[in-house]
């Protein structure tokens, strides 16, 4: 599958990201596993591994420079997006990947085992029922319905003073921002550049108002 390696190198070359040889092989390994399992378990609507590199891997790892803190939770992670690519990029940080569907969590456990990823804890739960012993520096979401749903269902997850919500969106959703509850405010909006991806990508960072 050297064509996947070459394609990943080419994509990373269009960013400012530093990605080691080990990280590159783990990212490609993840795409290979996602492609293989997808045939039986229907984990993603993206069928072409080359396309997965752009729409799943690059789309996730461009968030990496914006992660501040040590503990992160990816809510509604699906097959591990953006959590697994971000965990590969940040082996010194801890990631919890939460999804309610058993087949997705089984896939994630197999990925961790086969690729030797040690900084991820998979959790099968509904987000509103998950009560962590320790709160998180960042609550990540990529596929959540709306920012309002995200902050209302996940309000118990970020650290009280310093924790933030990091939500990955396409076009900047001004209407969603206007619907946010009083206790929540937008502290930053980052336009993300994803090589070869059509359309806009934005990272919206939200926090509690004091």
C-alpha positions in Angstrom: 0.0 0.0 0.0 2.9 2.3 -0.6 0.6 4.6 -2.7 -1.2 5.5 0.6 2.2 6.3 2.2 3.1 8.5 -0.8 -0.3 10.2 -0.8 -0.1 10.9 3.0 3.5 12.4 2.6 2.2 14.6 -0.2 -0.7 15.9 1.9 1.4 16.5 5.0 3.9 18.3 2.8 1.1 20.9 2.2 0.8 21.7 5.9 3.0 23.0 8.7 2.6 19.7 10.6 5.6 17.7 11.8 4.8 14.0 11.5 7.4 11.3 12.4 7.9 8.1 10.4 6.2 6.1 13.1 3.2 8.4 13.2 2.9 8.2 9.4 2.9 4.4 9.5 0.2 4.4 12.2 -2.0 6.9 10.3 -1.7 4.7 7.2 -2.3 1.6 9.3 -5.5 3.1 10.6 -6.8 3.9 7.1 -6.0 0.3 6.0 -8.0 -1.1 9.0 -10.8 1.4 8.5 -11.1 0.3 4.9 -11.0 -3.4 5.7 -13.6 -3.2 8.6 -15.8 -0.8 6.7 -16.7 -3.5 4.2 -18.4 -5.5 7.0 -19.3 -2.9 9.6 -20.1 0.2 7.6 -18.2 2.5 9.8 -17.9 5.4 7.4 -19.6 6.5 4.1 -16.1 7.3 2.7 -15.2 4.1 0.7 -11.9 5.1 -1.0 -8.8 4.9 1.2 -7.2 7.8 -0.7 -10.2 9.9 0.1 -10.1 8.8 3.8 -6.6 10.3 4.0 -8.0 13.7 3.1 -11.5 13.6 4.7 -10.6 11.7 7.8 -6.8 11.9 8.5 -5.9 15.4 7.4 -9.2 16.8 8.5 -8.5 15.5 12.0 -4.8 16.2 12.4 -5.0 19.8 11.3 -6.7 20.4 14.7 -3.5 19.1 16.5 -1.8 22.5 17.0 -4.9 23.8 18.7 -5.0 21.2 21.5 -4.1 22.8 24.8 -3.9 20.6 27.9 -3.4 16.9 28.7 -6.8 15.2 28.8 -9.3 15.1 25.9 -12.6 13.3 25.2 -13.9 12.8 21.6 -17.7 12.5 21.9 -19.6 10.6 19.3 -16.2 9.4 18.0 -17.7 7.0 15.4 -14.8 4.8 14.2 -12.4 7.1 16.1 -12.5 10.5 14.4 -10.8 12.8 15.2 -9.6 11.0 18.3 -7.4 8.3 16.9 -5.5 10.5 14.4 -5.1 13.2 17.2 -3.9 10.5 19.7 -1.3 9.3 17.1 -0.1 13.0 16.7 0.0 13.6 20.5 1.4 10.5 22.2 2.0 12.6 25.4 -1.7 13.5 25.7 -4.5 11.3 26.9 -7.7 10.7 24.8 -11.0 9.1 25.7 -13.1 8.0 22.7 -16.8 7.8 23.5 -19.5 6.2 21.3 -22.7 4.4 22.1 -22.4 1.7 19.4 -20.6 -1.5 20.3 -19.3 -2.2 16.7 -17.4 1.1 16.7 -15.9 0.6 20.1 -14.8 -2.9 19.1 -13.1 -1.5 16.0 -11.3 1.1 18.0 -10.0 -1.5 20.5 -8.7 -3.5 17.6 -7.0 -0.4 16.1 -5.3 0.3 19.5 -4.1 -3.3 19.8 -2.8 -3.7 16.2 -1.2 -0.2 16.0 0.3 -0.1 19.5 -1.5 3.1 20.5 -1.4 3.4 24.3 -2.9 6.8 25.1 -6.5 6.1 24.2 -9.3 4.7 26.4 -12.4 3.6 24.5 -15.8 4.0 26.2 -19.1 2.6 25.1 -21.7 4.9 26.6 -24.2 7.6 25.8 -22.5 10.9 26.4 -25.1 12.2 28.8 -24.7 9.1 31.0 -20.9 9.2 31.1 -19.6 10.5 34.4 -15.8 10.8 34.4 -13.8 10.7 37.6 -11.7 13.6 36.3 -12.9 16.3 33.9 -11.3 17.2 30.6 -9.2 20.0 29.2 -10.9 19.7 25.9 -14.2 18.1 24.7 -13.9 17.3 20.9 -16.7 16.8 18.5 -16.6 16.3 14.7 -20.0 14.9 13.8 -22.3 16.3 16.4 -25.7 17.5 15.2 -25.3 21.1 16.4 -23.2 23.1 18.8 -26.2 23.6 21.0 -26.8 19.9 21.4 -23.1 19.4 22.0 -22.7 21.8 24.8 -26.0 20.8 26.4 -25.2 17.1 26.3 -21.6 17.5 27.2 -21.8 20.3 29.7 -20.6 18.0 32.6 -17.3 17.0 30.8 -14.9 20.0 30.6 -12.9 21.2 33.6 -14.8 23.9 35.4 -12.5 26.9 34.9 -10.2 25.9 32.1 -11.9 23.2 30.0 -13.1 24.0 26.5 -15.3 22.6 23.8 -13.6 22.1 20.4 -16.1 21.6 17.6 -15.2 20.8 14.0 -17.5 22.4 11.5 -17.6 23.1 7.8 -18.9 26.6 7.0 -18.9 28.8 10.0 -22.4 28.1 11.5 -23.4 31.6 12.6 -27.0 30.5 13.3 -25.7 27.8 15.7 -23.5 30.3 17.5 -26.5 32.5 18.0 -28.4 29.6 19.6 -25.8 28.9 22.2 -27.0 29.1 25.8 -26.1 32.1 28.1 -23.4 30.2 30.0 -21.4 29.4 26.9 -19.3 31.7 24.8 -17.1 31.4 21.6 -13.5 32.2 22.6 -11.9 31.5 19.2 -12.7 30.5 15.6 -9.9 29.0 13.6 -10.2 28.6 9.8 -8.5 25.2 9.0 -6.7 24.5 5.8 -7.2 20.9 4.8 -5.2 20.0 1.6 -7.4 18.8 -1.3 -10.6 19.1 0.7 -13.5 20.9 -1.0 -15.3 23.4 1.1 -14.5 25.3 4.3 -13.4 23.9 7.7 -13.6 25.7 10.9 -12.6 24.9 14.5 -14.9 26.7 16.9 -13.6 26.8 20.5 -16.2 27.4 23.2 -15.9 27.9 27.0 -18.1 28.5 30.0 -18.6 32.1 31.0 -17.4 32.8 34.5 
